[in-house]
Each structure stands twice: as structure tokens, then as C-alpha cells.
Amino acid sequence: MRARVAEGVRSKRLAGAARALGLTSTRRAAIAALVVCALAFTLAVPLRTYLAQRAEVAEQEELKQQLVGKVAELERRKRELSDPAHIEAEARRRLRYVMPGETPYIVQLPGDAWTDGTSEPGKRDKVDEAWFEKLWAGVAK
């Protein structure tokens, strides 16, 4: 019973204070809404910054994973290139090198295309032309 009496006295004091300040229930609701809006705007900017930073961190983590994969691939390639037998095989295949005393043979069948992207022997690519030859060919057309 004392708790009810104390609660009633407390509510009468608050109502009396509100009346003394000239606050009606509508004004109190408006002030409460204003306080809630101020809190929302105060929290909106840090929240937006936090979410943007989380997205950036996720993007950087994905980039890190890609770079780790690329580093692993480059390390594998480095190990391959440190092997003299592999370097010799690459030189023979790509550059058509031969060892001293060996006789190189290139068998070309009709209809075979060069698979390594080089032109056939004796023919010049457009890439091999000088800049002025390309210019003249463009003007002469």
C-alpha cells in the first residue's frame, strides 16, 4: 500500500512539474519525438560509417585471398624455373634452341599452322613492319 501511495505522489509531482512548465501531453509527445529523432540522427552517421567499413574490409579480404593465390602461383612458377631441365625444355620448345652437335629438323605439313603464334619463316608479320611502312600502307589504301 505504501508503494502505491509513493507512486501516486511521484506521478502527481511529475504532472505538477509539467503543468508548471506549461507542457501538455501533446507537447510532451512532440519533445519525446524530437529527442528520439535526435538520437536516431546521432547514431545514423556512425552506423553508416561502420557498415561502409565492414564492406571495405570484406572487399580487402577478398583481394587478399586473390593475391595469396597469385603469390602461390608465382612461387610455383619460380620453383619450376629454378630447375635447369625445365629451362632447357622451355628453350627448346619456345625458342627452338638445340644443343651443340644436334641437327634441328622442322617438319611442316600442308595445312599445319604455327602453334606458338609466330609467323612462318620467310614471311613478315605486320608487327615486324616499321611504323612508316604501316603509315604508308594506311595512306595508300
C-alpha positions in Angstrom: 0.0 0.0 0.0 2.8 2.4 0.8 4.3 1.7 -2.7 1.0 2.7 -4.3 0.9 5.9 -2.3 4.5 6.7 -3.1 3.9 6.0 -6.8 0.8 8.3 -6.8 2.8 11.1 -5.1 5.6 10.8 -7.6 3.2 10.9 -10.6 1.4 14.0 -9.1 4.8 15.7 -8.7 5.6 15.0 -12.4 2.2 16.2 -13.6 2.6 19.3 -11.4 6.1 20.0 -12.9 4.7 19.5 -16.4 1.8 21.9 -15.7 4.2 24.4 -14.1 6.3 24.4 -17.3 3.2 24.7 -19.4 3.6 21.2 -21.1 0.6 19.5 -22.3 0.5 15.8 -23.3 0.8 16.8 -27.0 3.9 19.0 -26.3 5.5 16.2 -24.2 4.9 13.7 -27.1 6.5 16.2 -29.5 9.5 16.7 -27.3 9.9 12.9 -26.9 9.7 12.5 -30.7 12.3 15.2 -31.1 14.6 13.5 -28.7 14.1 10.2 -30.5 14.9 11.8 -33.9 18.0 13.5 -32.5 19.2 10.1 -31.1 18.5 8.5 -34.5 20.4 11.1 -36.4 23.3 10.9 -33.9 23.5 7.2 -34.4 22.9 7.2 -38.2 26.3 8.6 -39.3 28.5 6.2 -37.1 26.3 3.3 -38.1 26.7 4.1 -41.8 30.5 4.5 -41.4 30.6 1.2 -39.6 28.7 -0.6 -42.3 30.8 1.0 -45.1 34.0 0.0 -43.3 32.7 -3.6 -42.9 32.0 -3.7 -46.7 35.5 -2.4 -47.4 37.1 -4.9 -45.1 35.3 -7.7 -46.8 36.4 -6.4 -50.2 40.0 -6.2 -49.0 39.9 -9.7 -47.6 38.7 -11.0 -51.0 41.5 -9.1 -52.7 44.0 -10.6 -50.1 42.8 -14.1 -51.0 43.3 -13.4 -54.7 46.8 -12.1 -54.1 47.7 -15.0 -51.9 46.7 -17.3 -54.7 48.7 -15.3 -57.2 51.7 -15.4 -54.9 51.4 -19.2 -54.6 51.2 -19.5 -58.4 54.3 -17.3 -58.8 56.2 -19.2 -56.2 55.3 -22.5 -58.1 56.5 -20.9 -61.3 59.7 -19.7 -59.6 60.4 -23.3 -58.4 59.8 -24.6 -62.0 62.2 -22.1 -63.5 64.9 -22.9 -61.0 65.1 -26.4 -62.5 67.7 -26.5 -65.3 65.9 -29.3 -67.1 62.7 -27.2 -67.3 64.6 -24.2 -68.6 66.2 -26.3 -71.2 62.9 -27.8 -72.3 61.3 -24.3 -72.5 64.2 -23.0 -74.6 63.9 -26.0 -76.9 60.1 -25.6 -77.2 59.6 -21.9 -77.3 62.9 -20.6 -78.8 63.8 -23.7 -80.8 67.2 -23.9 -79.3 69.4 -27.0 -79.9 72.4 -28.3 -78.2 75.8 -28.2 -79.9 76.2 -31.1 -82.2 72.4 -31.7 -82.7 70.8 -31.2 -86.0 67.4 -29.4 -85.9 64.6 -30.5 -88.1 61.3 -28.8 -88.5 58.6 -30.9 -90.3 55.9 -28.8 -91.8 52.9 -30.5 -93.3 50.5 -28.7 -95.6 47.7 -27.2 -93.6 49.7 -27.1 -90.4 49.5 -23.8 -88.6 52.2 -22.5 -86.4 51.0 -23.1 -82.9 53.2 -20.7 -80.9 51.9 -17.6 -82.6 55.0 -16.8 -84.7 54.8 -16.4 -88.4 56.0 -18.8 -90.9 59.7 -18.5 -91.9 60.2 -16.0 -94.7 57.0 -14.1 -94.2 56.9 -10.8 -92.3 54.2 -10.0 -89.9 52.5 -6.7 -89.7 54.1 -6.4 -86.2 57.5 -6.6 -87.8 56.8 -3.7 -90.1 58.3 -0.3 -89.3 56.0 2.5 -88.3 56.4 4.4 -91.5 55.5 1.2 -93.6 52.3 0.9 -91.5 51.6 4.6 -92.1 52.2 4.4 -95.8 50.1 1.2 -96.1 47.2 3.1 -94.3 47.5 6.1 -96.6 47.9 4.1 -99.8 44.7 2.2 -99.3 
